[in-house]
Structure formats: structure tokens, C-alpha cells
Amino acid sequence: MSKCIILRASKPYSSAEHEPLLRRVLVERPGLFAVVGASCVSWEDAMNWLCADLRMTEAPLPRFCNTTSHTEETLDEVVAFAEQWCTLRGLEKDIRVMAI
């Protein structure tokens, strides 16, 4: 299980195409889902809506993860952010970068 998952997006979120990917990410129960790149805000919004929808429709396992989008940052900056996020919570620096 990754504590932090960073998605480097090269295209905007499309529910028909990308919702299965977000569902697989949630199975890993990340503490942080950060997105950098093209239309990263659309990916963050989609994850937030998916978590809300799953909490309403697929009990008993609540789905939640902190989400962030990084429109003006590099991948290296977002990795540094995730490392700091882990440090501040006393967690092992368990970070995985995905690309789409």
C-alpha cells in the first residue's frame, strides 16, 4: 500500500476512461493523492467526487484520501511536497508516481 500516490497527468480526466484507474488507486487506501500536470484540477475533483459517491453507495468501507493538485509545480516539487507530508505525519516516505 502506498501512503502517497502522485499522478503525473498528460491529459484531462474523463470519467468513462479514467474512473477505473481512480477506483484502483482507492483500493490501495492512500493517505495522499496528488496530481501534477495537464488539467490536474479535474483529476483532483474527480477523486473527491468518487470518494463522496462511494461513501454514499458502497458501504461499509468509507473511502477517503487527502487530495491536492499542483498546476504550477514540477514533478520534483510535488515529490518533495509528498515527502514533507509523510514526515509531518510521522509516516515512512512511501511514495509512488504514476503517469497517464
N, C-alpha and C positions, 0 to 999 in steps of 0.2 A: 504494500500500500504506500503510495506517495503522499507525503504530507502536503507538498506543494506541486501543483501542476501548472506549467506555463505553456500556453498555446501561442505559437507564432503563426498568425493568420495571414494568408496571402489573398484571401477573398472574403467578401461579406458572408454572414451567416444566412443559411437557407434552411428553414425548418424541415422541408422534405428530404433534403440531402444530408443535413448535419445533426439532426436531433439524435439519431442513434449513437453518434460519437459522444455527444454530451451525456447521454444515458450511461455509456460505458465508463466515462470519467467518474460519474457519480457512484458507480459500483465500487470504485476504489476509495470512496469516502475521503476525498482530500480536504484538508483544512483550508487551503487557499487555491483558488483557480484564478490565475492571472492571464490576461490576454494582451498581446502586443502585435501591432501590425495593422493591416488593412481592415477598416471597419471594426476595430476591436470592441467598440462600444456595443455593436449589435450582438457580438458573441457574449459579452457580459450580461446584457439584458436577457438574452435567450436563456442563459444558465439560471438567472434569477427567476424567470417565469417558469422554467421547467421545475425548479425546486419547489416553487409555490404550488404548481399543479400537482406534482407527485405527493406533496403533503396532504392535499385535499382528496386525491383519488386512489392512492395506493398505500393505505395504512397497512400495517402498523409501523413500518420503518420510516421515520421522518427523514427527509433529505434536506441537508443544509451545507453550504460551504461559503466561506467568505469569497467575494469576487472583486476583482479590480481590472480596470482597463487602462492601458498605457499608450495613449495616442502619440505623444511627442517624445517617446523614450526608445532607446535601443534595446535589443535583447539582453545585452550585458548589463544594462541598468536594471532591467526587470529581474534578472537572476540575482543581482545584488540586493534588490528590494526583498525578494523571497528569502534569501539567506538571512537578512536582518529580521524579517518576520518570524522565522524559525527561532532565531537567537532570542528575541524578545519574549517568546513563549516558552523558552527552555526546551525546545524540541531539537532533535537531531536534524541536521541540514539534509533533508530528504527531498530533493527537487528533481523533477523530470520535465524536460522540454519536449513538446510535441509540435509538429509542423503540419499545416494543412494549406 
